[in-house]
Structures are given as structure tokens and as C-alpha cells.
Amino acid sequence: MTEPTRYRNSMNNEYWWTPKGENEFLLNSESDNRPRMGGHPPKMAIWPNDLGVFEATGGPRVKIGDTVEGRVVNHIRSTDEGFVVTVD
């Protein structure tokens, strides 16, 4: 198994994505003590199992339609493990 690509956010913390199956990735971060979440526009309701966007402390900011590991994000959820994105 290959080591995941590691990135640096605006606070110089490392983050990386690990596979959680064929079409899902979990965000891993050195530090994420104040994540922000948002719903799907135009609704403002936030449902942790169906997010429109999230931003880890210092980044990354990921929304539906963005690309993660070369694939388009079509679902985002917050779990006990962290943020999980489902991709096409």
C-alpha cells in the first residue's frame, strides 16, 4: 500500500486523505480543534450526515463538487472519526 499524499494548510499543519472503501476518503489532520460545517444552499440547516461544505482548522475547505484525490465529491458527512467524503 502506498503512503498517502500529505498537504500543508494555511496554518502549516499537515493533512492527508485515507481511503475508507472504494468511493470514500477520511480527512486526517495534525490539528483540527475547531472545524466548521455548513449545509446545502439555500438551506442553512446543518445535518452532520449530509453536509454541503466543511472547513478544517486552517483548511482544507471542501464542498460538494470539489475534487479530492482526483475525484469529484458528491457527499460529505461528519463522523466520530472525522470528515468523510464520498466521491464519483
Residue pairs with C-beta under 8 A, 6 or more apart in sequence:
4 16
4 17
4 18
4 28
5 16
5 17
5 69
6 14
6 15
6 16
7 14
7 15
7 16
7 60
8 14
8 15
9 15
9 29
9 56
9 57
9 58
9 59
9 60
10 58
10 59
11 31
11 57
11 58
11 59
12 58
13 29
13 30
13 31
13 57
13 58
14 29
14 30
15 27
15 28
15 29
15 30
15 56
15 59
15 60
16 28
17 25
17 26
17 27
17 28
17 68
17 69
17 85
18 25
18 26
18 28
19 25
19 26
20 26
20 84
23 71
23 86
23 87
23 88
24 84
24 85
24 86
24 87
25 68
25 69
25 84
25 85
25 87
26 81
26 82
26 83
26 84
27 56
27 60
27 62
27 82
27 83
27 84
27 85
28 82
29 56
29 57
29 82
31 57
31 58
32 56
32 57
32 82
33 57
34 57
35 54
35 55
35 56
35 57
35 78
35 83
36 54
36 55
37 46
37 48
37 51
37 53
37 54
37 78
38 46
38 51
38 52
38 53
38 54
39 45
39 46
39 47
39 51
39 52
40 50
40 51
40 52
40 64
41 52
48 77
48 78
49 77
49 78
50 75
50 76
50 77
51 76
51 77
51 78
51 83
52 63
52 64
52 76
53 61
53 62
53 63
53 64
53 76
54 61
54 62
54 76
54 78
54 83
55 61
55 62
56 83
62 68
62 73
62 76
62 83
62 85
63 73
63 76
64 73
64 74
64 75
64 76
65 72
65 73
66 72
66 73
67 73
68 85
68 87
69 87
71 87
71 88
72 87
72 88
73 85
73 86
73 87
74 86
74 87
74 88
75 85
75 86
76 83
76 84
76 85
76 86
77 83
77 84
77 86
78 84
